[in-house]
Every structure is written in C-alpha cells, then in structure tokens.
Amino acid sequence: MEPGDSSTELLRKNANLLIDHGAKDQSVAAELGLLVPGWKGTEGIGGKLVLTSTALFFEGHAVNRVRPQFGFPLSEIASLEDVSRGLSRQLRVELRSGVHGRFVVWGVPGLIAAIEDARAAL
C-alpha cells in the first residue's frame, strides 16, 4: 500500500506473481521492467496479495531477485479469472488498459468473491 493510504485492509494472502519472460503481451511484469532479456520460461516472485477497500496490491518479499510493489485500483479491474491448472491455483487480473497480472494463490474463488464484493462497495 502507498504511504498515507487511508483504505481499509480487507484480506491478505500469500501469493506468487508469475513472470513469463517470453511473453510479448501487456503484463504487469513488462510494465514494471521485470522481464530479463534472454531469459526463458516462467519465474515466480513470492510475496503477498493485499485487498483493500480501493485496490488489490502485491508486495514482493525480500528474498526475491526483485521486490516489486504495485496495486491494481479496483475501479480499473476489467476481469478476474480463475486460470488454475492442475494443482497450481492461479488468478488472472486484467485492467481496462489491457495490462494484466497472474498470481499463484490458494482460495481463488473466495478471493475473486472478496474482490467483487469490494468493487461493489465502491
């Protein structure tokens, strides 16, 4: 969360931001400059997803190669999708601008419901 943010924290969950180094789309990783030229495959950046009354934040923890911190304003979220595969529980968040993020997080249906509830309360 940003310093001085007066929004209320509603939920906090352990999560990994997935970075696809070969992707050519508008991922949050590309927007933040987290892609490494020449790297291939997917990298997980560990941290926390924090849902507040105004945004969904990701806070990377200190043991990562990088420590991204960013937020998706709830009013800018265009879609929330459960893109789980096998045992990997995954949430895809897309903004109206087309920028998106993919997260590994347990309890995707409950998290989507909580985000939708927070969006409805705006």
DSSP file with accessible surface (Angstrom, degrees, kcal/mol):
  #  RESIDUE AA STRUCTURE BP1 BP2  ACC     N-H-->O    O-->H-N    N-H-->O    O-->H-N    TCO  KAPPA ALPHA  PHI   PSI    X-CA   Y-CA   Z-CA
    1    1 A M              0   0   72      0, 0.0     3,-0.1     0, 0.0    70,-0.0   0.000 360.0 360.0 360.0 152.0    0.0    0.0    0.0
    2    2 A E    >   -     0   0  125      1,-0.1     3,-2.1     2,-0.1    68,-0.0  -0.476 360.0 -93.5 -75.7 145.9    1.1    3.5   -0.6
    3    3 A P  T 3  S+     0   0  125      0, 0.0    -1,-0.1     0, 0.0     3,-0.1  -0.333 114.3  19.8 -57.5 135.9    2.2    5.6    2.4
    4    4 A G  T 3  S+     0   0   83      1,-0.3     2,-0.3    -3,-0.1    -2,-0.1   0.523  84.5 153.8  81.7   4.0   -0.7    7.6    3.7
    5    5 A D    <   -     0   0   53     -3,-2.1    -1,-0.3     1,-0.1     0, 0.0  -0.521  28.1-165.9 -67.9 124.7   -3.3    5.3    2.0
    6    6 A S        +     0   0  118     -2,-0.3    -1,-0.1    -3,-0.1     2,-0.0   0.360  46.2 119.2 -96.8   6.5   -6.4    5.5    4.1
    7    7 A S        -     0   0   18      1,-0.1     2,-0.4    45,-0.0    -2,-0.0  -0.333  67.6-110.9 -72.0 157.8   -8.1    2.5    2.6
    8    8 A T        -     0   0   90     -2,-0.0    45,-1.3     1,-0.0     2,-0.4  -0.724  22.6-123.7 -92.6 131.8   -9.1   -0.4    4.8
    9    9 A E  E     +A   52   0A  83     -2,-0.4    43,-0.3    43,-0.2     3,-0.1  -0.618  33.1 172.2 -74.0 125.7   -7.3   -3.7    4.5
   10   10 A L  E     +     0   0A  91     41,-3.3     2,-0.3    -2,-0.4    42,-0.2   0.728  61.1   2.8-104.1 -30.3   -9.8   -6.5    3.9
   11   11 A L  E     -A   51   0A  56     40,-1.7    40,-2.8     2,-0.0     2,-0.4  -0.985  51.3-164.9-161.0 144.7   -7.7   -9.5    3.1
   12   12 A R  E     +A   50   0A 103     -2,-0.3     2,-0.3    38,-0.2    38,-0.2  -0.991  17.6 172.8-138.2 125.8   -4.1  -10.6    3.0
   13   13 A K  E     -A   49   0A  59     36,-2.7    36,-3.1    -2,-0.4     2,-0.1  -0.993  36.5-110.6-136.1 142.6   -2.9  -13.8    1.3
   14   14 A N  E     +A   48   0A 113     -2,-0.3    92,-0.5    34,-0.2     2,-0.3  -0.469  52.8 160.4 -63.3 139.2    0.5  -15.4    0.4
   15   15 A A  E     -A   47   0A   6     32,-2.4    32,-2.2    -2,-0.1     2,-0.4  -0.982  36.8-133.4-157.3 162.2    0.9  -15.3   -3.4
   16   16 A N  E     -AB  46 104A  65     88,-1.9    88,-2.6    -2,-0.3     2,-0.5  -0.996  18.3-138.3-121.6 130.5    3.4  -15.5   -6.2
   17   17 A L  E     -AB  45 103A   1     28,-2.6    28,-2.6    -2,-0.4     2,-0.5  -0.762  23.8-138.9 -80.9 126.4    3.5  -13.1   -9.1
   18   18 A L  E     -AB  44 102A  28     84,-3.1     2,-0.5    -2,-0.5    84,-0.5  -0.801  16.1-166.1 -93.2 128.5    4.1  -15.1  -12.2
   19   19 A I  E     -A   43   0A   1     24,-3.1    24,-2.8    -2,-0.5     2,-0.9  -0.964   6.7-159.5-115.1 117.2    6.5  -13.6  -14.8
   20   20 A D  E >   -A   42   0A  63     -2,-0.5     3,-1.4    22,-0.2    22,-0.2  -0.854   3.6-165.9 -96.6 103.6    6.6  -15.1  -18.2
   21   21 A H  T 3  S+     0   0   17     20,-2.4    17,-0.2    -2,-0.9    -1,-0.1   0.703  85.9  50.7 -66.3 -18.8    9.9  -14.0  -19.6
   22   22 A G  T 3  S+     0   0   42     19,-0.4    -1,-0.3    -3,-0.1    20,-0.1   0.507  84.3 116.3 -95.1  -3.7    9.0  -15.0  -23.2
   23   23 A A    <   -     0   0   21     -3,-1.4     4,-0.0     1,-0.1    -4,-0.0  -0.321  44.8-167.6 -70.1 147.3    5.6  -13.2  -23.2
   24   24 A K        +     0   0  196      2,-0.0    -1,-0.1    -2,-0.0     2,-0.1   0.192  57.2  96.1-115.0  12.2    5.0  -10.3  -25.7
   25   25 A D  S    S-     0   0   81      1,-0.1     2,-1.5    75,-0.0     5,-0.1  -0.240  91.6 -80.0 -97.5-172.0    1.8   -9.0  -24.1
   26   26 A Q        +     0   0   96     72,-0.2    74,-1.7     4,-0.1     2,-0.1  -0.385  63.3 162.2 -89.6  61.3    1.0   -6.2  -21.7
   27   27 A S  B  >  -c  100   0A  13     -2,-1.5     4,-2.3    72,-0.2    74,-0.2  -0.422  51.6-120.0 -79.3 156.6    1.8   -8.0  -18.4
   28   28 A V  H  > S+     0   0    9     72,-2.9     4,-2.1     1,-0.2     6,-0.2   0.857 115.7  60.4 -61.7 -32.0    2.4   -6.1  -15.2
   29   29 A A  H  4>S+     0   0    2     71,-0.3     5,-3.1   -11,-0.2     6,-0.6   0.909 106.3  45.2 -62.4 -41.5    5.9   -7.6  -15.2
   30   30 A A  H >45S+     0   0   40      3,-0.2     3,-1.2     1,-0.2    -2,-0.2   0.919 111.5  52.6 -67.4 -42.5    6.7   -5.9  -18.6
   31   31 A E  H 3<5S+     0   0  116     -4,-2.3    -2,-0.2     1,-0.3    -1,-0.2   0.853 112.7  44.9 -60.9 -35.1    5.2   -2.6  -17.4
   32   32 A L  T 3<5S-     0   0   80     -4,-2.1    -1,-0.3    -5,-0.2    -2,-0.2   0.435 114.6-115.5 -89.8  -0.8    7.4   -2.7  -14.3
   33   33 A G  T < 5S+     0   0   62     -3,-1.2    -3,-0.2    -4,-0.4    -2,-0.1   0.817  73.0 134.3  72.8  32.2   10.5   -3.7  -16.2
   34   34 A L      < +     0   0   17     -5,-3.1     2,-0.2    -6,-0.2    -4,-0.2   0.569  35.6 104.8 -90.7 -10.8   10.9   -7.1  -14.5
   35   35 A L        -     0   0   53     -6,-0.6   -14,-0.0    -5,-0.1   -13,-0.0  -0.506  63.4-143.5 -73.5 140.4   11.5   -9.1  -17.7
   36   36 A V    >   -     0   0   32     -2,-0.2     3,-2.1     3,-0.0    -2,-0.1  -0.915  19.8-121.6-107.4 116.1   15.1  -10.2  -18.2
   37   37 A P  T 3  S+     0   0  123      0, 0.0     3,-0.1     0, 0.0   -15,-0.1  -0.289  97.1  18.7 -56.2 134.6   16.3  -10.2  -21.8
   38   38 A G  T 3  S+     0   0   79      1,-0.3     2,-0.2   -17,-0.2   -16,-0.1   0.196  95.9 119.8  90.3 -17.7   17.4  -13.6  -22.9
   39   39 A W    <   -     0   0  120     -3,-2.1    -1,-0.3   -18,-0.1     2,-0.3  -0.537  45.3-161.6 -78.6 149.8   15.7  -15.5  -20.1
   40   40 A K        +     0   0  193     -2,-0.2     2,-0.1    -3,-0.1   -19,-0.0  -0.887  43.4  26.3-126.2 159.6   13.0  -18.1  -21.0
   41   41 A G  S    S-     0   0   40     -2,-0.3   -20,-2.4     2,-0.0   -19,-0.4  -0.315  90.0 -50.0  89.2-171.3   10.2  -19.6  -19.0
   42   42 A T  E     -A   20   0A  80    -22,-0.2     2,-0.4   -21,-0.1   -22,-0.2  -0.862  42.9-163.7-111.3 139.2    8.2  -18.5  -16.1
   43   43 A E  E     -A   19   0A  36    -24,-2.8   -24,-3.1    -2,-0.4     2,-0.5  -0.951  11.3-142.3-120.6 139.1    9.5  -17.1  -12.8
   44   44 A G  E     -A   18   0A  40     -2,-0.4     2,-0.6   -26,-0.2   -26,-0.2  -0.893   7.0-159.8-103.0 130.3    7.6  -16.8   -9.5
   45   45 A I  E     -A   17   0A   0    -28,-2.6   -28,-2.6    -2,-0.5     2,-0.1  -0.942  20.9-137.9-108.0 112.8    8.1  -13.8   -7.3
   46   46 A G  E     +A   16   0A   4     -2,-0.6    15,-2.3   -30,-0.2     2,-0.3  -0.376  48.2  98.8 -74.3 148.2    7.0  -14.5   -3.8
   47   47 A G  E     -AD  15  60A   5    -32,-2.2   -32,-2.4    13,-0.3     2,-0.4  -0.932  62.8 -61.4 174.7-147.5    5.0  -12.1   -1.7
   48   48 A K  E     -AD  14  59A  72     11,-1.9    11,-2.5    -2,-0.3     2,-0.5  -0.982  23.5-142.4-133.4 141.1    1.5  -11.1   -0.5
   49   49 A L  E     -AD  13  58A   4    -36,-3.1   -36,-2.7    -2,-0.4     2,-0.5  -0.907  23.2-166.4 -95.6 130.4   -1.7  -10.0   -2.2
   50   50 A V  E     -AD  12  57A   0      7,-2.8     7,-3.2    -2,-0.5     2,-0.5  -0.977   6.0-158.2-123.9 117.4   -3.4   -7.4   -0.1
   51   51 A L  E     +AD  11  56A   2    -40,-2.8   -41,-3.3    -2,-0.5   -40,-1.7  -0.849  17.8 175.0 -94.5 125.2   -7.0   -6.5   -0.8
   52   52 A T  E     -A    9   0A   0      3,-3.0   -43,-0.2    -2,-0.5    22,-0.0  -0.657  49.6 -93.5-115.8-179.7   -8.1   -3.1    0.4
   53   53 A S  S    S+     0   0   42    -45,-1.3   -44,-0.1    -2,-0.2     3,-0.1   0.630 124.4  26.9 -71.0  -9.5  -11.3   -1.2    0.0
   54   54 A T  S    S+     0   0   63      1,-0.3    20,-2.5   -46,-0.2    21,-0.5   0.573 123.6  14.0-126.6 -16.7   -9.8    0.6   -3.0
   55   55 A A  E     - E   0  73A   8     18,-0.3    -3,-3.0    19,-0.1     2,-0.6  -0.985  57.5-121.6-156.9 162.8   -7.1   -1.6   -4.6
   56   56 A L  E     -DE  51  72A   1     16,-2.4    16,-2.9    -2,-0.3     2,-0.3  -0.973  40.0-166.7-109.8 114.5   -5.5   -5.0   -4.9
   57   57 A F  E     -DE  50  71A  15     -7,-3.2    -7,-2.8    -2,-0.6     2,-0.4  -0.759  15.6-154.8-104.0 149.8   -1.9   -4.7   -4.0
   58   58 A F  E     -DE  49  70A   1     12,-2.9    12,-1.9    -2,-0.3     2,-0.5  -0.994   9.4-171.3-119.1 132.0    1.1   -7.1   -4.5
   59   59 A E  E     -DE  48  69A  38    -11,-2.5   -11,-1.9    -2,-0.4    10,-0.2  -0.952  13.6-147.6-123.7 107.6    4.0   -6.7   -2.1
   60   60 A G  E     -D   47   0A   2      8,-3.0   -13,-0.3    -2,-0.5     2,-0.2  -0.438  19.9-123.6 -70.7 146.1    7.1   -8.8   -3.0
   61   61 A H    >   -     0   0   82    -15,-2.3     3,-1.4    -2,-0.1   -15,-0.1  -0.508  23.5-103.0 -93.7 168.8    9.2  -10.1   -0.1
   62   62 A A  T 3  S+     0   0   75      1,-0.3    -1,-0.1    -2,-0.2    -2,-0.0   0.621 108.1  68.2 -68.8 -16.9   12.9   -9.5    0.4
   63   63 A V  T 3  S+     0   0  126    -17,-0.0    -1,-0.3     2,-0.0     2,-0.1   0.448  81.5 100.9 -87.5   5.8   14.3  -12.9   -0.7
   64   64 A N  S <  S-     0   0   35     -3,-1.4   -19,-0.1   -18,-0.1     3,-0.1  -0.416  84.9-116.2 -83.6 162.8   13.3  -12.4   -4.3
   65   65 A R  S    S+     0   0  105     -2,-0.1     2,-0.3     1,-0.1    -1,-0.1   0.866 107.8  15.2 -60.9 -38.5   15.6  -11.3   -7.2
   66   66 A V  S    S-     0   0   37     -5,-0.1    -2,-0.1     2,-0.0    -5,-0.1  -0.906  72.0-143.2-131.0 161.5   13.4   -8.2   -7.4
   67   67 A R        -     0   0  151     -2,-0.3    -5,-0.1    -7,-0.1     2,-0.1  -0.622  25.1-173.6-128.3  73.4   10.9   -6.8   -4.9
   68   68 A P        -     0   0   12      0, 0.0    -8,-3.0     0, 0.0     2,-0.4  -0.367   7.6-175.0 -71.2 146.3    8.0   -5.4   -6.8
   69   69 A Q  E     +E   59   0A 112    -10,-0.2     2,-0.3    -2,-0.1   -10,-0.2  -0.961  23.0 137.8-138.2 121.4    5.3   -3.5   -5.1
   70   70 A F  E     -E   58   0A  21    -12,-1.9   -12,-2.9    -2,-0.4     2,-0.3  -0.962  32.8-140.7-155.3 167.7    2.3   -2.3   -7.1
   71   71 A G  E     -E   57   0A  30     -2,-0.3   -14,-0.3   -14,-0.3    -2,-0.0  -0.980   8.4-143.7-138.8 150.1   -1.5   -2.0   -7.0
   72   72 A F  E     -E   56   0A   3    -16,-2.9   -16,-2.4    -2,-0.3     5,-0.1  -0.964  29.9-128.9-106.8 113.6   -4.5   -2.5   -9.2
   73   73 A P  E >>  -E   55   0A  56      0, 0.0     3,-1.6     0, 0.0     4,-0.5  -0.411  14.7-132.9 -60.3 134.3   -7.2    0.1   -8.5
   74   74 A L  G >4 S+     0   0    0    -20,-2.5     3,-1.1     1,-0.3   -19,-0.1   0.867 105.6  58.8 -59.1 -34.3  -10.5   -1.8   -8.0
   75   75 A S  G 34 S+     0   0   62    -21,-0.5    -1,-0.3     1,-0.2   -20,-0.1   0.687 105.2  50.7 -69.7 -16.2  -12.2    0.6  -10.3
   76   76 A E  G <4 S+     0   0   77     -3,-1.6    20,-2.4    19,-0.1     2,-0.4   0.476  80.1 112.9 -99.0  -4.7   -9.8   -0.2  -13.1
   77   77 A I  E <<  +F   95   0A   0     -3,-1.1    18,-0.3    -4,-0.5     3,-0.1  -0.579  37.9 178.4 -74.2 122.7  -10.2   -4.0  -13.0
   78   78 A A  E     +     0   0A  54     16,-2.8     2,-0.3    -2,-0.4    17,-0.2   0.801  64.0   3.6 -91.3 -36.7  -11.9   -5.3  -16.1
   79   79 A S  E     -F   94   0A  41     15,-1.9    15,-2.5     2,-0.0     2,-0.4  -0.998  48.0-159.3-154.0 151.0  -11.8   -9.0  -15.3
   80   80 A L  E     -F   93   0A  24     -2,-0.3     2,-0.4    13,-0.2    13,-0.2  -0.999  24.3-177.6-126.7 127.4  -10.9  -11.6  -12.7
   81   81 A E  E     -F   92   0A  99     11,-2.4    11,-2.8    -2,-0.4     2,-0.9  -0.993  29.9-135.5-136.9 133.6  -10.4  -15.1  -13.9
   82   82 A D  E     +F   91   0A  68     -2,-0.4     9,-0.2     9,-0.2    -2,-0.0  -0.770  30.4 169.8 -81.8 107.3   -9.6  -18.4  -12.2
   83   83 A V        +     0   0   32      7,-1.9     8,-0.2    -2,-0.9    -1,-0.1  -0.112  16.4 159.4-112.7  35.1   -6.9  -19.8  -14.6
   84   84 A S        -     0   0   30      6,-0.5     2,-0.4     3,-0.0     5,-0.2  -0.233  21.5-165.4 -61.7 144.5   -5.8  -22.7  -12.3
   85   85 A R  B >   -H   88   0B 153      3,-2.0     3,-2.2     0, 0.0     2,-0.1  -0.990  55.1 -43.0-134.2 125.9   -4.0  -25.7  -13.9
   86   86 A G  T 3  S-     0   0   67     -2,-0.4    -2,-0.0     1,-0.3     0, 0.0  -0.336 125.5 -19.3  57.3-129.3   -3.6  -29.0  -12.1
   87   87 A L  T 3  S+     0   0  157     -3,-0.1     2,-0.8     2,-0.1    -1,-0.3   0.545 114.7 101.7 -86.1  -8.4   -2.6  -28.3   -8.5
   88   88 A S  B <   -H   85   0B  41     -3,-2.2    -3,-2.0    -5,-0.1     2,-0.6  -0.694  63.0-153.3 -83.2 109.3   -1.5  -24.7   -9.3
   89   89 A R        -     0   0   79     -2,-0.8    16,-2.1    -5,-0.2     2,-0.4  -0.743  23.2-178.8 -83.5 119.4   -4.2  -22.3   -8.2
   90   90 A Q  E     - G   0 104A   8     -2,-0.6    -7,-1.9    14,-0.2    -6,-0.5  -0.970  21.4-162.4-131.5 140.9   -3.9  -19.2  -10.3
   91   91 A L  E     -FG  82 103A   0     12,-2.7    12,-2.8    -2,-0.4     2,-0.5  -0.965   7.4-159.1-117.9 131.8   -5.8  -15.9  -10.6
   92   92 A R  E     -FG  81 102A  53    -11,-2.8   -11,-2.4    -2,-0.4     2,-0.5  -0.958   7.5-168.6-111.6 125.9   -5.5  -13.6  -13.6
   93   93 A V  E     -FG  80 101A   0      8,-2.8     8,-2.4    -2,-0.5     2,-0.4  -0.968   4.0-171.2-114.6 125.1   -6.4   -9.9  -13.1
   94   94 A E  E     -FG  79 100A  59    -15,-2.5   -16,-2.8    -2,-0.5   -15,-1.9  -0.967   9.7-147.5-121.1 135.5   -6.8   -7.7  -16.1
   95   95 A L  E >   -F   77   0A  21      4,-3.1     3,-2.1    -2,-0.4   -18,-0.2  -0.521  32.5-105.6 -91.1 164.3   -7.2   -3.9  -16.1
   96   96 A R  T 3  S+     0   0  164    -20,-2.4   -19,-0.1     1,-0.3    -1,-0.1   0.804 120.8  61.5 -58.0 -28.5   -9.2   -1.9  -18.6
   97   97 A S  T 3  S-     0   0   74    -21,-0.2    -1,-0.3     2,-0.1     3,-0.1   0.593 119.6-109.8 -74.6 -11.3   -6.0   -0.8  -20.2
   98   98 A G  S <  S+     0   0   16     -3,-2.1   -72,-0.2     1,-0.4     2,-0.1   0.225  76.2 133.6  98.2 -14.4   -5.1   -4.4  -21.1
   99   99 A V        -     0   0   13     -5,-0.1    -4,-3.1   -72,-0.1    -1,-0.4  -0.484  34.7-178.8 -67.6 138.4   -2.3   -4.7  -18.5
  100  100 A H  E     -cG  27  94A  20    -74,-1.7   -72,-2.9    -6,-0.2     2,-0.3  -0.942  21.5-156.5-140.1 161.5   -2.7   -8.0  -16.6
  101  101 A G  E     - G   0  93A   2     -8,-2.4    -8,-2.8    -2,-0.3     2,-0.4  -0.981   7.5-151.7-135.7 148.6   -1.1  -10.0  -13.8
  102  102 A R  E     -BG  18  92A  49    -84,-0.5   -84,-3.1    -2,-0.3     2,-0.4  -0.989  17.4-173.7-124.3 132.2   -1.2  -13.7  -13.0
  103  103 A F  E     -BG  17  91A   0    -12,-2.8   -12,-2.7    -2,-0.4     2,-0.6  -0.959  24.9-137.9-129.0 140.4   -0.8  -14.9   -9.4
  104  104 A V  E     +BG  16  90A  36    -88,-2.6   -88,-1.9    -2,-0.4     2,-0.3  -0.887  46.8 147.5 -92.0 121.3   -0.4  -18.3   -7.8
  105  105 A V        -     0   0    4    -16,-2.1     3,-0.4    -2,-0.6     2,-0.2  -0.977  46.0-118.0-157.6 139.1   -2.6  -18.1   -4.7
  106  106 A W  S    S+     0   0  180    -92,-0.5     5,-0.0    -2,-0.3   -18,-0.0  -0.515  93.8  32.0 -77.2 149.0   -4.8  -20.6   -2.7
  107  107 A G     >  +     0   0   38     -2,-0.2     4,-2.4     3,-0.1    -1,-0.2   0.882  65.7 167.3  76.7  41.1   -8.5  -19.9   -2.5
  108  108 A V  H  > S+     0   0    1     -3,-0.4     4,-3.0     1,-0.2     5,-0.3   0.915  72.8  50.9 -57.4 -48.6   -9.0  -18.3   -5.9
  109  109 A P  H  > S+     0   0   88      0, 0.0     4,-2.3     0, 0.0    -1,-0.2   0.928 113.3  45.9 -58.2 -41.7  -12.9  -18.5   -5.9
  110  110 A G  H  > S+     0   0   49      2,-0.2     4,-2.3     1,-0.2    -2,-0.2   0.887 112.8  50.5 -66.3 -37.2  -13.0  -16.9   -2.4
  111  111 A L  H  X S+     0   0    4     -4,-2.4     4,-2.6     2,-0.2     5,-0.2   0.926 109.7  49.9 -66.9 -43.3  -10.5  -14.2   -3.4
  112  112 A I  H  X S+     0   0   32     -4,-3.0     4,-2.8     1,-0.2     5,-0.2   0.934 111.3  49.9 -59.5 -44.2  -12.5  -13.4   -6.5
  113  113 A A  H  X S+     0   0   49     -4,-2.3     4,-2.5    -5,-0.3    -2,-0.2   0.916 110.8  49.2 -61.5 -41.6  -15.7  -13.1   -4.4
  114  114 A A  H  X S+     0   0   28     -4,-2.3     4,-2.2     2,-0.2    -1,-0.2   0.904 112.1  48.1 -65.1 -40.9  -13.9  -10.8   -1.9
  115  115 A I  H  X S+     0   0    0     -4,-2.6     4,-2.6     2,-0.2    -2,-0.2   0.931 112.1  49.2 -65.2 -43.8  -12.6   -8.6   -4.7
  116  116 A E  H  X S+     0   0   78     -4,-2.8     4,-2.3     1,-0.2    -2,-0.2   0.906 110.4  51.1 -63.4 -38.8  -16.0   -8.4   -6.4
  117  117 A D  H  X S+     0   0  115     -4,-2.5     4,-1.3     2,-0.2    -1,-0.2   0.915 111.2  47.7 -62.3 -43.5  -17.6   -7.5   -3.0
  118  118 A A  H  < S+     0   0    7     -4,-2.2     4,-0.4     1,-0.2    -2,-0.2   0.891 111.6  50.8 -64.9 -39.5  -15.0   -4.7   -2.5
  119  119 A R  H >< S+     0   0   57     -4,-2.6     3,-1.2     1,-0.2    -2,-0.2   0.895 107.9  52.5 -64.4 -40.4  -15.7   -3.5   -6.1
  120  120 A A  H 3< S+     0   0   87     -4,-2.3    -1,-0.2     1,-0.2    -2,-0.2   0.806 105.5  56.1 -65.1 -28.2  -19.4   -3.4   -5.4
  121  121 A A  T 3<        0   0   86     -4,-1.3    -1,-0.2    -5,-0.2    -2,-0.2   0.522 360.0 360.0 -82.6  -6.4  -18.9   -1.3   -2.3
  122  122 A L    <         0   0  116     -3,-1.2   -68,-0.1    -4,-0.4    -3,-0.0  -0.276 360.0 360.0 -63.9 360.0  -17.0    1.5   -4.2
